[in-house]
Amino acid sequence: MKKISIVIPVKNGSKYIKESIESALNAELVSEVIVVDDFSNDGTREKLINKIEKLSYVNKVIYHNKNLM
């Protein structure tokens, strides 16, 4: 069975980012999670740096230095 990667784009989603990652991981086919933060200004970046990025199931976090979406 093939595994897939999930990319989670986020912009100002600090309230929901952890729940979104956990939900993606509940899918049986997911092998990795990549989070892309689009220059959030609500604390999302800090939450990713301080908590989520340290978790083993988040394979990569990408931070934009300006709004790209």
All heavy atoms as TSV, in Angstrom:
chain	resi	resn	atom	element	x	y	z
A	1	MET	N	N	0.842	-1.169	0.000
A	1	MET	CA	C	0.000	0.000	0.000
A	1	MET	C	C	0.894	1.242	0.000
A	1	MET	O	O	1.822	1.359	0.783
A	1	MET	CB	C	-0.893	0.001	1.243
A	1	MET	CG	C	-1.857	1.142	1.258
A	1	MET	SD	S	-2.896	1.297	2.745
A	1	MET	CE	C	-3.471	-0.332	3.056
A	2	LYS	N	N	0.595	2.162	-0.879
A	2	LYS	CA	C	1.369	3.399	-0.956
A	2	LYS	C	C	0.952	4.366	0.140
A	2	LYS	O	O	-0.200	4.411	0.543
A	2	LYS	CB	C	1.162	4.060	-2.315
A	2	LYS	CG	C	1.796	3.314	-3.436
A	2	LYS	CD	C	1.692	4.098	-4.715
A	2	LYS	CE	C	2.390	3.351	-5.824
A	2	LYS	NZ	N	2.387	4.101	-7.069
A	3	LYS	N	N	1.908	5.135	0.592
A	3	LYS	CA	C	1.661	6.181	1.576
A	3	LYS	C	C	1.693	7.526	0.881
A	3	LYS	O	O	2.339	7.684	-0.155
A	3	LYS	CB	C	2.712	6.142	2.685
A	3	LYS	CG	C	2.720	4.876	3.484
A	3	LYS	CD	C	1.599	4.875	4.471
A	3	LYS	CE	C	1.709	3.682	5.407
A	3	LYS	NZ	N	0.817	3.788	6.525
A	4	ILE	N	N	1.026	8.518	1.451
A	4	ILE	CA	C	0.977	9.848	0.851
A	4	ILE	C	C	1.487	10.902	1.830
A	4	ILE	O	O	1.523	10.684	3.032
A	4	ILE	CB	C	-0.449	10.220	0.387
A	4	ILE	CG1	C	-1.406	10.254	1.587
A	4	ILE	CG2	C	-0.939	9.267	-0.681
A	4	ILE	CD1	C	-2.781	10.817	1.263
A	5	SER	N	N	1.867	12.037	1.259
A	5	SER	CA	C	2.261	13.204	2.056
A	5	SER	C	C	1.092	14.173	2.077
A	5	SER	O	O	0.401	14.341	1.077
A	5	SER	CB	C	3.463	13.895	1.420
A	5	SER	OG	O	4.547	13.029	1.368
A	6	ILE	N	N	0.887	14.819	3.193
A	6	ILE	CA	C	-0.153	15.829	3.343
A	6	ILE	C	C	0.534	17.175	3.528
A	6	ILE	O	O	1.412	17.310	4.384
A	6	ILE	CB	C	-1.054	15.551	4.567
A	6	ILE	CG1	C	-1.784	14.231	4.419
A	6	ILE	CG2	C	-2.016	16.693	4.813
A	6	ILE	CD1	C	-2.885	14.227	3.394
A	7	VAL	N	N	0.130	18.154	2.727
A	7	VAL	CA	C	0.614	19.525	2.876
A	7	VAL	C	C	-0.528	20.344	3.455
A	7	VAL	O	O	-1.624	20.364	2.903
A	7	VAL	CB	C	1.074	20.115	1.526
A	7	VAL	CG1	C	1.516	21.560	1.700
A	7	VAL	CG2	C	2.182	19.272	0.925
A	8	ILE	N	N	-0.258	21.001	4.578
A	8	ILE	CA	C	-1.273	21.818	5.234
A	8	ILE	C	C	-0.843	23.279	5.132
A	8	ILE	O	O	0.072	23.705	5.832
A	8	ILE	CB	C	-1.453	21.422	6.712
A	8	ILE	CG1	C	-1.874	19.954	6.814
A	8	ILE	CG2	C	-2.458	22.346	7.392
A	8	ILE	CD1	C	-1.966	19.438	8.225
A	9	PRO	N	N	-1.507	24.039	4.254
A	9	PRO	CA	C	-1.231	25.477	4.213
A	9	PRO	C	C	-1.995	26.149	5.347
A	9	PRO	O	O	-3.125	25.766	5.659
A	9	PRO	CB	C	-1.757	25.910	2.849
A	9	PRO	CG	C	-2.818	24.918	2.527
A	9	PRO	CD	C	-2.442	23.640	3.233
A	10	VAL	N	N	-1.379	27.142	5.978
A	10	VAL	CA	C	-2.053	27.828	7.078
A	10	VAL	C	C	-1.738	29.316	7.039
A	10	VAL	O	O	-0.626	29.724	6.737
A	10	VAL	CB	C	-1.670	27.220	8.449
A	10	VAL	CG1	C	-0.191	27.350	8.712
A	10	VAL	CG2	C	-2.474	27.825	9.569
A	11	LYS	N	N	-2.754	30.100	7.309
A	11	LYS	CA	C	-2.622	31.555	7.439
A	11	LYS	C	C	-3.504	31.961	8.608
A	11	LYS	O	O	-4.726	31.842	8.548
A	11	LYS	CB	C	-3.071	32.252	6.148
A	11	LYS	CG	C	-3.268	33.737	6.275
A	11	LYS	CD	C	-2.001	34.472	5.976
A	11	LYS	CE	C	-2.320	35.961	6.091
A	11	LYS	NZ	N	-1.257	36.767	5.687
A	12	ASN	N	N	-2.893	32.395	9.684
A	12	ASN	CA	C	-3.627	32.824	10.883
A	12	ASN	C	C	-4.562	31.727	11.402
A	12	ASN	O	O	-5.727	31.967	11.669
A	12	ASN	CB	C	-4.408	34.112	10.609
A	12	ASN	CG	C	-3.494	35.265	10.294
A	12	ASN	OD1	O	-2.352	35.304	10.740
A	12	ASN	ND2	N	-3.970	36.201	9.503
A	13	GLY	N	N	-4.009	30.545	11.580
A	13	GLY	CA	C	-4.810	29.422	12.057
A	13	GLY	C	C	-4.299	28.829	13.350
A	13	GLY	O	O	-4.360	27.616	13.540
A	14	SER	N	N	-3.816	29.666	14.243
A	14	SER	CA	C	-3.207	29.150	15.475
A	14	SER	C	C	-4.182	28.325	16.315
A	14	SER	O	O	-3.777	27.388	16.982
A	14	SER	CB	C	-2.618	30.277	16.314
A	14	SER	OG	O	-3.632	31.111	16.812
A	15	LYS	N	N	-5.456	28.644	16.258
A	15	LYS	CA	C	-6.447	27.905	17.045
A	15	LYS	C	C	-6.668	26.491	16.520
A	15	LYS	O	O	-7.093	25.622	17.262
A	15	LYS	CB	C	-7.785	28.639	17.043
A	15	LYS	CG	C	-7.782	29.933	17.800
A	15	LYS	CD	C	-9.155	30.559	17.777
A	15	LYS	CE	C	-9.168	31.886	18.483
A	15	LYS	NZ	N	-10.493	32.513	18.451
A	16	TYR	N	N	-6.394	26.268	15.244
A	16	TYR	CA	C	-6.783	25.017	14.617
A	16	TYR	C	C	-5.636	24.191	14.053
A	16	TYR	O	O	-5.853	23.073	13.605
A	16	TYR	CB	C	-7.771	25.302	13.478
A	16	TYR	CG	C	-8.923	26.150	13.928
A	16	TYR	CD1	C	-9.004	27.487	13.569
A	16	TYR	CD2	C	-9.914	25.622	14.749
A	16	TYR	CE1	C	-10.055	28.271	14.000
A	16	TYR	CE2	C	-10.960	26.404	15.188
A	16	TYR	CZ	C	-11.031	27.728	14.809
A	16	TYR	OH	O	-12.064	28.509	15.244
A	17	ILE	N	N	-4.416	24.709	14.060
A	17	ILE	CA	C	-3.333	24.017	13.367
A	17	ILE	C	C	-3.003	22.667	13.991
A	17	ILE	O	O	-2.825	21.670	13.279
A	17	ILE	CB	C	-2.071	24.909	13.228
A	17	ILE	CG1	C	-1.041	24.237	12.308
A	17	ILE	CG2	C	-1.459	25.257	14.566
A	17	ILE	CD1	C	-1.521	23.993	10.911
A	18	LYS	N	N	-2.948	22.569	15.294
A	18	LYS	CA	C	-2.634	21.287	15.929
A	18	LYS	C	C	-3.721	20.264	15.613
A	18	LYS	O	O	-3.428	19.117	15.267
A	18	LYS	CB	C	-2.460	21.444	17.431
A	18	LYS	CG	C	-2.009	20.165	18.087
A	18	LYS	CD	C	-1.718	20.335	19.559
A	18	LYS	CE	C	-1.253	19.013	20.135
A	18	LYS	NZ	N	-1.142	19.030	21.574
A	19	GLU	N	N	-4.968	20.668	15.703
A	19	GLU	CA	C	-6.092	19.783	15.394
A	19	GLU	C	C	-6.049	19.345	13.923
A	19	GLU	O	O	-6.325	18.187	13.598
A	19	GLU	CB	C	-7.400	20.508	15.685
A	19	GLU	CG	C	-8.637	19.688	15.442
A	19	GLU	CD	C	-9.889	20.484	15.769
A	19	GLU	OE1	O	-10.123	20.763	16.956
A	19	GLU	OE2	O	-10.614	20.826	14.825
A	20	SER	N	N	-5.681	20.249	13.041
A	20	SER	CA	C	-5.595	19.915	11.613
A	20	SER	C	C	-4.524	18.867	11.354
A	20	SER	O	O	-4.722	17.929	10.584
A	20	SER	CB	C	-5.295	21.170	10.789
A	20	SER	OG	O	-6.333	22.097	10.897
A	21	ILE	N	N	-3.381	19.032	11.995
A	21	ILE	CA	C	-2.292	18.068	11.834
A	21	ILE	C	C	-2.703	16.704	12.378
A	21	ILE	O	O	-2.499	15.671	11.738
A	21	ILE	CB	C	-1.014	18.572	12.517
A	21	ILE	CG1	C	-0.482	19.792	11.775
A	21	ILE	CG2	C	0.040	17.474	12.588
A	21	ILE	CD1	C	0.610	20.527	12.510
A	22	GLU	N	N	-3.297	16.690	13.555
A	22	GLU	CA	C	-3.729	15.423	14.146
A	22	GLU	C	C	-4.782	14.741	13.288
A	22	GLU	O	O	-4.776	13.519	13.129
A	22	GLU	CB	C	-4.241	15.660	15.565
A	22	GLU	CG	C	-3.123	16.016	16.529
A	22	GLU	CD	C	-3.616	16.453	17.891
A	22	GLU	OE1	O	-4.838	16.650	18.067
A	22	GLU	OE2	O	-2.776	16.607	18.788
A	23	SER	N	N	-5.689	15.504	12.712
A	23	SER	CA	C	-6.710	14.948	11.836
A	23	SER	C	C	-6.088	14.314	10.596
A	23	SER	O	O	-6.477	13.223	10.179
A	23	SER	CB	C	-7.691	16.049	11.428
A	23	SER	OG	O	-8.651	15.551	10.533
A	24	ALA	N	N	-5.110	14.980	10.011
A	24	ALA	CA	C	-4.431	14.432	8.835
A	24	ALA	C	C	-3.741	13.118	9.182
A	24	ALA	O	O	-3.741	12.172	8.385
A	24	ALA	CB	C	-3.424	15.440	8.291
A	25	LEU	N	N	-3.175	13.046	10.351
A	25	LEU	CA	C	-2.445	11.850	10.756
A	25	LEU	C	C	-3.356	10.671	11.050
A	25	LEU	O	O	-2.913	9.531	11.074
A	25	LEU	CB	C	-1.572	12.154	11.968
A	25	LEU	CG	C	-0.382	13.032	11.645
A	25	LEU	CD1	C	0.264	13.528	12.914
A	25	LEU	CD2	C	0.614	12.265	10.796
A	26	ASN	N	N	-4.629	10.931	11.260
A	26	ASN	CA	C	-5.573	9.846	11.511
A	26	ASN	C	C	-5.884	9.058	10.243
A	26	ASN	O	O	-6.411	7.956	10.324
A	26	ASN	CB	C	-6.863	10.379	12.126
A	26	ASN	CG	C	-6.688	10.732	13.582
A	26	ASN	OD1	O	-5.851	10.168	14.271
A	26	ASN	ND2	N	-7.468	11.676	14.055
A	27	ALA	N	N	-5.565	9.605	9.099
A	27	ALA	CA	C	-5.768	8.889	7.842
A	27	ALA	C	C	-4.699	7.801	7.727
A	27	ALA	O	O	-3.521	8.056	7.962
A	27	ALA	CB	C	-5.693	9.845	6.665
A	28	GLU	N	N	-5.093	6.613	7.375
A	28	GLU	CA	C	-4.181	5.473	7.346
A	28	GLU	C	C	-3.067	5.609	6.315
A	28	GLU	O	O	-1.994	5.050	6.484
A	28	GLU	CB	C	-4.960	4.194	7.055
A	28	GLU	CG	C	-5.884	3.795	8.174
A	28	GLU	CD	C	-6.656	2.533	7.832
A	28	GLU	OE1	O	-6.233	1.785	6.939
A	28	GLU	OE2	O	-7.687	2.308	8.480
A	29	LEU	N	N	-3.301	6.338	5.248
A	29	LEU	CA	C	-2.331	6.399	4.161
A	29	LEU	C	C	-1.271	7.482	4.317
A	29	LEU	O	O	-0.373	7.596	3.495
A	29	LEU	CB	C	-3.063	6.613	2.835
A	29	LEU	CG	C	-4.017	5.507	2.415
A	29	LEU	CD1	C	-4.740	5.891	1.145
A	29	LEU	CD2	C	-3.279	4.198	2.237
A	30	VAL	N	N	-1.356	8.286	5.346
A	30	VAL	CA	C	-0.446	9.424	5.495
A	30	VAL	C	C	0.895	8.965	6.058
A	30	VAL	O	O	0.967	8.309	7.086
A	30	VAL	CB	C	-1.071	10.503	6.412
A	30	VAL	CG1	C	-0.088	11.622	6.681
A	30	VAL	CG2	C	-2.331	11.047	5.781
A	31	SER	N	N	1.961	9.345	5.351
A	31	SER	CA	C	3.302	9.007	5.825
A	31	SER	C	C	4.049	10.211	6.380
A	31	SER	O	O	4.963	10.062	7.172
A	31	SER	CB	C	4.128	8.391	4.699
A	31	SER	OG	O	4.352	9.341	3.682
A	32	GLU	N	N	3.671	11.410	5.941
A	32	GLU	CA	C	4.336	12.606	6.437
A	32	GLU	C	C	3.394	13.800	6.356
A	32	GLU	O	O	2.459	13.820	5.571
A	32	GLU	CB	C	5.618	12.893	5.659
A	32	GLU	CG	C	5.400	13.343	4.244
A	32	GLU	CD	C	6.694	13.717	3.534
A	32	GLU	OE1	O	7.727	13.925	4.197
A	32	GLU	OE2	O	6.662	13.807	2.300
A	33	VAL	N	N	3.689	14.787	7.192
A	33	VAL	CA	C	2.927	16.031	7.210
A	33	VAL	C	C	3.902	17.183	7.002
A	33	VAL	O	O	4.928	17.266	7.671
A	33	VAL	CB	C	2.172	16.214	8.541
A	33	VAL	CG1	C	1.502	17.565	8.605
A	33	VAL	CG2	C	1.152	15.112	8.723
A	34	ILE	N	N	3.547	18.055	6.062
A	34	ILE	CA	C	4.325	19.258	5.790
A	34	ILE	C	C	3.409	20.442	6.010
A	34	ILE	O	O	2.313	20.490	5.454
A	34	ILE	CB	C	4.853	19.255	4.342
A	34	ILE	CG1	C	5.741	18.028	4.121
A	34	ILE	CG2	C	5.607	20.545	4.032
A	34	ILE	CD1	C	6.035	17.735	2.673
A	35	VAL	N	N	3.831	21.391	6.826
A	35	VAL	CA	C	3.029	22.576	7.120
A	35	VAL	C	C	3.680	23.777	6.451
A	35	VAL	O	O	4.891	23.978	6.568
A	35	VAL	CB	C	2.922	22.815	8.642
A	35	VAL	CG1	C	2.094	24.052	8.933
A	35	VAL	CG2	C	2.313	21.604	9.335
A	36	VAL	N	N	2.870	24.588	5.754
A	36	VAL	CA	C	3.352	25.812	5.111
A	36	VAL	C	C	2.613	26.986	5.741
A	36	VAL	O	O	1.399	27.124	5.589
A	36	VAL	CB	C	3.111	25.789	3.583
A	36	VAL	CG1	C	3.621	27.073	2.950
A	36	VAL	CG2	C	3.769	24.576	2.948
A	37	ASP	N	N	3.350	27.812	6.472
A	37	ASP	CA	C	2.768	28.996	7.115
A	37	ASP	C	C	2.947	30.199	6.193
A	37	ASP	O	O	4.066	30.579	5.862
A	37	ASP	CB	C	3.452	29.261	8.453
A	37	ASP	CG	C	2.958	30.545	9.092
A	37	ASP	OD1	O	1.740	30.764	9.117
A	37	ASP	OD2	O	3.796	31.327	9.551
A	38	ASP	N	N	1.836	30.797	5.784
A	38	ASP	CA	C	1.861	31.932	4.864
A	38	ASP	C	C	1.890	33.257	5.621
A	38	ASP	O	O	0.945	34.040	5.579
A	38	ASP	CB	C	0.666	31.873	3.910
A	38	ASP	CG	C	0.782	32.872	2.770
A	38	ASP	OD1	O	1.917	33.157	2.346
A	38	ASP	OD2	O	-0.261	33.386	2.325
A	39	PHE	N	N	2.974	33.489	6.347
A	39	PHE	CA	C	3.216	34.748	7.044
A	39	PHE	C	C	2.064	35.112	7.992
A	39	PHE	O	O	1.500	36.202	7.954
A	39	PHE	CB	C	3.458	35.866	6.022
A	39	PHE	CG	C	4.164	37.065	6.598
A	39	PHE	CD1	C	5.402	36.945	7.176
A	39	PHE	CD2	C	3.579	38.309	6.546
A	39	PHE	CE1	C	6.058	38.056	7.705
A	39	PHE	CE2	C	4.205	39.426	7.075
A	39	PHE	CZ	C	5.448	39.295	7.654
A	40	SER	N	N	1.700	34.154	8.835
A	40	SER	CA	C	0.638	34.397	9.823
A	40	SER	C	C	1.053	35.472	10.812
A	40	SER	O	O	2.236	35.626	11.119
A	40	SER	CB	C	0.335	33.104	10.592
A	40	SER	OG	O	-0.192	32.129	9.741
A	41	ASN	N	N	0.055	36.188	11.336
A	41	ASN	CA	C	0.338	37.226	12.339
A	41	ASN	C	C	-0.523	37.055	13.585
A	41	ASN	O	O	-0.741	37.999	14.320
A	41	ASN	CB	C	0.185	38.626	11.745
A	41	ASN	CG	C	-1.197	38.894	11.205
A	41	ASN	OD1	O	-2.121	38.126	11.463
A	41	ASN	ND2	N	-1.363	39.956	10.452
A	42	ASP	N	N	-0.998	35.835	13.827
A	42	ASP	CA	C	-1.846	35.573	14.989
A	42	ASP	C	C	-1.207	34.612	15.986
A	42	ASP	O	O	-1.875	34.088	16.857
A	42	ASP	CB	C	-3.192	35.009	14.538
A	42	ASP	CG	C	-3.091	33.589	14.011
A	42	ASP	OD1	O	-1.979	33.190	13.604
A	42	ASP	OD2	O	-4.107	32.881	14.009
A	43	GLY	N	N	0.081	34.379	15.854
A	43	GLY	CA	C	0.772	33.461	16.759
A	43	GLY	C	C	0.937	32.060	16.195
A	43	GLY	O	O	1.479	31.186	16.876
A	44	THR	N	N	0.489	31.829	14.979
A	44	THR	CA	C	0.634	30.509	14.365
A	44	THR	C	C	2.092	30.112	14.258
A	44	THR	O	O	2.476	28.999	14.617
A	44	THR	CB	C	-0.016	30.477	12.958
A	44	THR	OG1	O	-1.404	30.782	13.095
A	44	THR	CG2	C	0.147	29.129	12.303
A	45	ARG	N	N	2.916	31.015	13.776
A	45	ARG	CA	C	4.335	30.722	13.602
A	45	ARG	C	C	4.975	30.349	14.941
A	45	ARG	O	O	5.719	29.381	15.030
A	45	ARG	CB	C	5.059	31.921	13.000
A	45	ARG	CG	C	6.536	31.666	12.763
A	45	ARG	CD	C	7.202	32.825	12.076
A	45	ARG	NE	N	6.739	32.903	10.702
A	45	ARG	CZ	C	7.507	33.196	9.667
A	45	ARG	NH1	N	8.769	33.483	9.860
A	45	ARG	NH2	N	7.025	33.235	8.463
A	46	GLU	N	N	4.666	31.088	15.976
A	46	GLU	CA	C	5.231	30.809	17.290
A	46	GLU	C	C	4.778	29.449	17.805
A	46	GLU	O	O	5.543	28.704	18.398
A	46	GLU	CB	C	4.851	31.915	18.281
A	46	GLU	CG	C	5.516	33.244	17.993
A	46	GLU	CD	C	4.863	34.036	16.844
A	46	GLU	OE1	O	3.748	33.682	16.401
A	46	GLU	OE2	O	5.494	35.000	16.385
A	47	LYS	N	N	3.503	29.133	17.588
A	47	LYS	CA	C	2.982	27.836	18.020
A	47	LYS	C	C	3.689	26.712	17.270
A	47	LYS	O	O	4.051	25.697	17.854
A	47	LYS	CB	C	1.475	27.748	17.781
A	47	LYS	CG	C	0.861	26.459	18.297
A	47	LYS	CD	C	-0.622	26.433	18.097
A	47	LYS	CE	C	-1.293	26.954	19.336
A	47	LYS	NZ	N	-2.750	26.768	19.321
A	48	LEU	N	N	3.906	26.897	15.984
A	48	LEU	CA	C	4.607	25.887	15.191
A	48	LEU	C	C	6.043	25.716	15.686
A	48	LEU	O	O	6.527	24.601	15.843
A	48	LEU	CB	C	4.600	26.266	13.713
A	48	LEU	CG	C	3.260	26.117	12.997
A	48	LEU	CD1	C	3.296	26.811	11.647
A	48	LEU	CD2	C	2.889	24.661	12.847
A	49	ILE	N	N	6.722	26.818	15.940
A	49	ILE	CA	C	8.117	26.763	16.385
A	49	ILE	C	C	8.217	26.140	17.777
A	49	ILE	O	O	9.052	25.271	18.024
A	49	ILE	CB	C	8.747	28.169	16.380
A	49	ILE	CG1	C	8.931	28.652	14.939
A	49	ILE	CG2	C	10.094	28.165	17.115
A	49	ILE	CD1	C	9.306	30.114	14.826
A	50	ASN	N	N	7.386	26.573	18.692
A	50	ASN	CA	C	7.513	26.165	20.095
A	50	ASN	C	C	6.937	24.797	20.408
A	50	ASN	O	O	7.410	24.128	21.321
A	50	ASN	CB	C	6.857	27.196	21.007
A	50	ASN	CG	C	7.604	28.505	20.992
A	50	ASN	OD1	O	8.814	28.536	20.829
A	50	ASN	ND2	N	6.882	29.589	21.138
A	51	LYS	N	N	5.924	24.365	19.687
A	51	LYS	CA	C	5.255	23.120	20.056
A	51	LYS	C	C	5.251	22.099	18.932
A	51	LYS	O	O	5.819	21.032	19.053
A	51	LYS	CB	C	3.814	23.410	20.474
A	51	LYS	CG	C	3.700	24.257	21.714
A	51	LYS	CD	C	2.252	24.509	22.065
A	51	LYS	CE	C	2.169	25.399	23.295
A	51	LYS	NZ	N	0.811	25.739	23.631
A	52	ILE	N	N	4.629	22.440	17.851
A	52	ILE	CA	C	4.332	21.452	16.819
A	52	ILE	C	C	5.572	21.002	16.075
A	52	ILE	O	O	5.725	19.828	15.765
A	52	ILE	CB	C	3.253	22.005	15.864
A	52	ILE	CG1	C	1.961	22.214	16.651
A	52	ILE	CG2	C	3.037	21.081	14.689
A	52	ILE	CD1	C	0.882	22.937	15.904
A	53	GLU	N	N	6.476	21.919	15.795
A	53	GLU	CA	C	7.666	21.568	15.026
A	53	GLU	C	C	8.520	20.524	15.746
A	53	GLU	O	O	9.254	19.772	15.119
A	53	GLU	CB	C	8.490	22.825	14.754
A	53	GLU	CG	C	9.497	22.676	13.661
A	53	GLU	CD	C	10.165	23.996	13.326
A	53	GLU	OE1	O	10.753	24.607	14.234
A	53	GLU	OE2	O	10.087	24.404	12.164
A	54	LYS	N	N	8.419	20.444	17.050
A	54	LYS	CA	C	9.205	19.497	17.836
A	54	LYS	C	C	8.603	18.097	17.838
A	54	LYS	O	O	9.244	17.156	18.280
A	54	LYS	CB	C	9.346	20.005	19.261
A	54	LYS	CG	C	10.136	21.293	19.340
A	54	LYS	CD	C	10.148	21.853	20.727
A	54	LYS	CE	C	10.865	23.193	20.725
A	54	LYS	NZ	N	10.768	23.876	21.991
A	55	LEU	N	N	7.396	17.954	17.340
A	55	LEU	CA	C	6.746	16.653	17.324
A	55	LEU	C	C	7.293	15.810	16.181
A	55	LEU	O	O	7.531	16.303	15.086
A	55	LEU	CB	C	5.226	16.825	17.183
A	55	LEU	CG	C	4.561	17.631	18.299
A	55	LEU	CD1	C	3.099	17.846	17.987
A	55	LEU	CD2	C	4.727	16.940	19.643
A	56	SER	N	N	7.462	14.552	16.418
A	56	SER	CA	C	8.090	13.679	15.433
A	56	SER	C	C	7.249	13.472	14.177
A	56	SER	O	O	7.778	13.139	13.130
A	56	SER	CB	C	8.395	12.326	16.070
A	56	SER	OG	O	7.198	11.709	16.488
A	57	TYR	N	N	5.947	13.651	14.269
A	57	TYR	CA	C	5.109	13.380	13.106
A	57	TYR	C	C	4.997	14.552	12.136
A	57	TYR	O	O	4.419	14.409	11.070
A	57	TYR	CB	C	3.713	12.916	13.525
A	57	TYR	CG	C	2.995	13.806	14.504
A	57	TYR	CD1	C	2.393	14.979	14.104
A	57	TYR	CD2	C	2.905	13.440	15.833
A	57	TYR	CE1	C	1.738	15.792	15.008
A	57	TYR	CE2	C	2.238	14.235	16.741
A	57	TYR	CZ	C	1.652	15.408	16.319
A	57	TYR	OH	O	1.001	16.198	17.228
A	58	VAL	N	N	5.535	15.709	12.484
A	58	VAL	CA	C	5.593	16.823	11.531
A	58	VAL	C	C	6.967	16.770	10.885
A	58	VAL	O	O	7.981	16.977	11.535
A	58	VAL	CB	C	5.357	18.177	12.221
A	58	VAL	CG1	C	5.508	19.312	11.230
A	58	VAL	CG2	C	3.979	18.211	12.859
A	59	ASN	N	N	6.988	16.461	9.607
A	59	ASN	CA	C	8.258	16.243	8.926
A	59	ASN	C	C	8.934	17.525	8.496
A	59	ASN	O	O	10.148	17.586	8.406
A	59	ASN	CB	C	8.045	15.341	7.715
A	59	ASN	CG	C	7.473	14.019	8.143
A	59	ASN	OD1	O	6.272	13.888	8.247
A	59	ASN	ND2	N	8.319	13.057	8.433
A	60	LYS	N	N	8.150	18.558	8.201
A	60	LYS	CA	C	8.757	19.802	7.735
A	60	LYS	C	C	7.774	20.946	7.951
A	60	LYS	O	O	6.578	20.791	7.773
A	60	LYS	CB	C	9.099	19.684	6.250
A	60	LYS	CG	C	9.886	20.853	5.716
A	60	LYS	CD	C	10.423	20.537	4.348
A	60	LYS	CE	C	11.363	21.638	3.926
A	60	LYS	NZ	N	12.029	21.340	2.678
A	61	VAL	N	N	8.316	22.098	8.330
A	61	VAL	CA	C	7.526	23.324	8.438
A	61	VAL	C	C	8.228	24.371	7.585
A	61	VAL	O	O	9.434	24.594	7.726
A	61	VAL	CB	C	7.402	23.814	9.894
A	61	VAL	CG1	C	6.582	25.097	9.956
A	61	VAL	CG2	C	6.777	22.745	10.776
A	62	ILE	N	N	7.466	25.002	6.695
A	62	ILE	CA	C	7.991	26.033	5.802
A	62	ILE	C	C	7.344	27.352	6.194
A	62	ILE	O	O	6.123	27.428	6.333
A	62	ILE	CB	C	7.680	25.693	4.331
A	62	ILE	CG1	C	8.320	24.358	3.952
A	62	ILE	CG2	C	8.147	26.828	3.411
A	62	ILE	CD1	C	7.824	23.796	2.641
A	63	TYR	N	N	8.158	28.372	6.362
A	63	TYR	CA	C	7.660	29.698	6.738
A	63	TYR	C	C	7.891	30.687	5.595
A	63	TYR	O	O	9.013	30.844	5.143
A	63	TYR	CB	C	8.387	30.217	7.980
A	63	TYR	CG	C	8.266	29.316	9.174
A	63	TYR	CD1	C	9.319	28.486	9.559
A	63	TYR	CD2	C	7.095	29.277	9.916
A	63	TYR	CE1	C	9.208	27.648	10.645
A	63	TYR	CE2	C	6.975	28.437	11.014
A	63	TYR	CZ	C	8.039	27.624	11.370
A	63	TYR	OH	O	7.918	26.806	12.449
A	64	HIS	N	N	6.830	31.327	5.169
A	64	HIS	CA	C	6.980	32.407	4.188
A	64	HIS	C	C	7.320	33.690	4.929
A	64	HIS	O	O	6.767	33.963	5.991
A	64	HIS	CB	C	5.687	32.607	3.406
A	64	HIS	CG	C	5.369	31.480	2.483
A	64	HIS	ND1	N	4.158	31.373	1.858
A	64	HIS	CD2	C	6.077	30.394	2.073
A	64	HIS	CE1	C	4.147	30.299	1.106
A	64	HIS	NE2	N	5.295	29.670	1.228
A	65	ASN	N	N	8.189	34.507	4.359
A	65	ASN	CA	C	8.566	35.787	4.963
A	65	ASN	C	C	7.681	36.926	4.492
A	65	ASN	O	O	7.871	38.064	4.909
A	65	ASN	CB	C	10.027	36.097	4.674
A	65	ASN	CG	C	10.942	35.166	5.419
A	65	ASN	OD1	O	10.663	34.777	6.545
A	65	ASN	ND2	N	12.029	34.767	4.804
A	66	LYS	N	N	6.753	36.622	3.606
A	66	LYS	CA	C	5.729	37.568	3.181
A	66	LYS	C	C	4.526	36.774	2.735
A	66	LYS	O	O	4.619	35.570	2.480
A	66	LYS	CB	C	6.228	38.474	2.068
A	66	LYS	CG	C	6.615	37.748	0.793
A	66	LYS	CD	C	7.106	38.727	-0.257
A	66	LYS	CE	C	7.477	37.957	-1.539
A	66	LYS	NZ	N	7.915	38.848	-2.581
A	67	ASN	N	N	3.385	37.411	2.652
A	67	ASN	CA	C	2.150	36.741	2.253
A	67	ASN	C	C	2.239	36.360	0.790
A	67	ASN	O	O	2.399	37.217	-0.069
A	67	ASN	CB	C	0.969	37.668	2.505
A	67	ASN	CG	C	-0.349	36.985	2.253
A	67	ASN	OD1	O	-0.409	35.942	1.630
A	67	ASN	ND2	N	-1.405	37.587	2.737
A	68	LEU	N	N	2.130	35.080	0.486
A	68	LEU	CA	C	2.220	34.581	-0.887
A	68	LEU	C	C	0.921	34.012	-1.420
A	68	LEU	O	O	0.800	33.758	-2.597
A	68	LEU	CB	C	3.328	33.528	-1.011
A	68	LEU	CG	C	4.730	34.003	-0.681
A	68	LEU	CD1	C	5.712	32.838	-0.738
A	68	LEU	CD2	C	5.159	35.102	-1.637
A	69	MET	N	N	-0.043	33.755	-0.551
A	69	MET	CA	C	-1.300	33.163	-1.018
A	69	MET	C	C	-2.392	34.186	-1.112
A	69	MET	O	O	-2.479	35.124	-0.442
A	69	MET	CB	C	-1.737	32.049	-0.064
A	69	MET	CG	C	-0.830	30.862	-0.172
A	69	MET	SD	S	-1.538	29.463	0.703
A	69	MET	CE	C	-0.246	29.092	1.842
